[in-house]
Amino acid sequence: MSYIEQLGIKAKQAKNSIAFASTNEKNRMLEEISRQILLNTNDIIDANKEDIKRGRANNMSESLIDRLTLDKKRIEGIANACINLSKLADPIGEVVEGSTRPNGMKITRVRVPMGVVGIIYEARPNVTVDAAILCLKSSNCVILRGGKEAFYSNKCLADIMRKAVSSCGFNPDIIQLVEDISRETATLMMKANDYLDLLIPRGGAGLIKSVVANATVPVIETGTGNCHVYVDNTADLEMAVNIVDNGKTQRPSVCNAVETCLVHEEIAEDFLPMLKKRLDQHKVEIRGCSITQHILGDCVVPATTQDYATEFLDYIISIRVVSDVTEAIEHIAEYSTGHSECIVTNSLINAQAFQNQVDSAAVYVNCSTRFTDGEEFGLGAEVGISTQKLHARGPMGLKELTTTKFLINGNGQIR
């Protein structure tokens, strides 16, 4: 019996423990997880320092080190996410719809848990808690398989959560961490149909592509974020600078960061120097089209089609000057991964055209793509951003971790 099969058996045995827990019981576990995380802040930071040390030894980029790093403020944010989630409505048992058939049968459709959810992710230890608590609140068991880059952080956080769950009288195997982080265990999870009801990959393009290509377990595909901002000729240029700067530099290593800025040709000569001045404060490398090079000079690296298709996750941005909103929409259709896009404009017609025609999970007018996030959208924590269109799209919160079943009540009807 494989290691993954052993975890799967434990999850199936623990499934009823959480599936039939009351809302109050689940909230009590979330509150206890929050309390234990804060109490063990120093242990978490110590474990995280070991991961960071190993990451630097392996020449991990600074943007990925940032994704990996946990400090007191971020740990407080993780703990607060548990409390915020406890305040949200419990989706389990929610009546989605109901009807009475002509023969008198009463049919009700209600929300129920998925069962056992597997999550494969990379170097973001906050995902360990976000994913676990979302699964807990939605009455699912979870098997977490993080990357080797965050192993010590993930192990510390998982141990804390399991201890909290157990102290509340529930089976700690509601939450399990895959401690064997070999490639083989990831492959076995992808094919663990007897144990997993759903598999969610969260990470870079390589991870997601591998899971989608190899999994026999049902998968919700979370997407990479090649996100765009289009600055229209009617835009408030100062607002546009703020939005692009925030999207690119506030945290460049995340999937809702801006990778490409499209600029209307009529305002390019005014806007691009303003943008460069701001981006220079963060030493952002600019890869631009010929017009961008002409306006900004030799500091601009000539952009290739590959640049426009790349999720940099770093202090790099591609820029292209376009003739109008239609060309901007066409560029996005060609290169976007379907995550998040923004138009900065004072034209209602252009704003409506952009939101109607851009086929991405989140489409913004005059605000940063950095808001594509479960907590920012009022969903509590998130398990990932789905860029597919089946079942879930955009930030995946509690409801996206449920399915439905029909309850039919009659008094002897036959067909």
Buried (B, 14 or more C-beta within 10 A) or exposed (E): EEBBEEBBBBBBEBBEBBBEBEBEBBBBBBBBBBBBBBEBBEBBBEBBBEBBEBBEEEEBEEBBBEBBBBEEEBBBBBBBBBBBBBEBEBBBEBEBEEEEEEEEEEBBBBBBBBBBBBBBBBBBBBBBBBBBBBBBBBBBBBBBBBBBBBBBBBBBBBBBBBBBBBBBEBBBBBBBBBBEBEEEBBBBBBBBEEBBBBBBBBBBBEBBEBBBEEBEBBBBBBBBBBBBBBBBBBBBBEBBBBBBBBBBBBBBBBBBBBBBBBBBEBBBEEBBEBBBEBBEEEEBBBBBBEBBBBBBEEEBBEBEEEBBBBBBBBBBBBBBBBEBBEBBBEBBEEBBBBBBBBBBBEBEEBBEBBBEBBEBBBBBBBEBBBBBBBBEBEBBBBBBBBBBEEEBBBBBBBBBBBEEEEEEEEEEEEE
